């Protein structure tokens, strides 16, 4: 699919071979705050998830894609979640897993590819994301793609440092 191919990265469906990668991400306590995860996932549960990842987005209401380089290096994951066909909207989340791969434009390109896919192929009217107030890198990424802050949720997420605010950002397909 040309829509999901960029100059430096491409987005692909999850494969059974991604078990170790997904298991590692789901159990990385350093990023649990991004997905509001509280407990680890077993390899068995992740395998079950991968076994069902082939479900159509209209049935599953979500789609998780692997961000890959053309050297077939797995760089991260990008998700469509809360897919709402009736109202033509969905949430988006992204993670570039290794620090060494951040700030190199991979997230920018992956997000552009996914936005285009959502608007051109899924015919969505709007996309949104939820980003912690102190996550300046993610805020910068999404704002660079045209997302606008439309609200601040006060004391929204509890962390080890106390309650944190979270922005709601939105991109409307004109």
Phi, psi and omega in degrees: 000118183295327182303328185261017179242126177250192181287323184243341183223164170218158179254135181224161177292156174293143178239159176305330180292348180276005184306308183296320180296310181294319179300318179297315180296312183295340181251013177273102183299338180292340180241008178303327181298335180290325182251006180059033178284143180244334186225157178289159177251139177282160175300324180301312180295320179294321177297318177299318178300313180296324178297335181255003183292348180282350182301144179297143181301331180290334177268313185282337182067016177203162176210126178246129180237149177271134172269120185231146173276168178285356171267011182060032171273126178283121185258332182172197180228150174224135188237146163250128180224167182050041179298120184240096184296319182300312182268000176055054178215162177199159173267157179229140173223151182213146172215128169262116195288317185265133179306322183296340181263357180276149179076014181252005178094357180295316178295320178302311183292317180299317180295318177300316180298317182290320177300313179300316179300314181297319183279320185274324185256323179267351177057040179283150178271326183209152176235152177217164175210158178242123185226132177303142183303328182268004179270075186295328180295314180291320177300315179298317180301307184291322178294328178293341179260010175098001176290144178240141174291126179242356178184155175240120179269111185285138178047044190282320184236131178272130178232179177297338179267005182109193181284143180234147176279156180221133176274147168254123178244151185219145173232120181258132178281108181276000000 
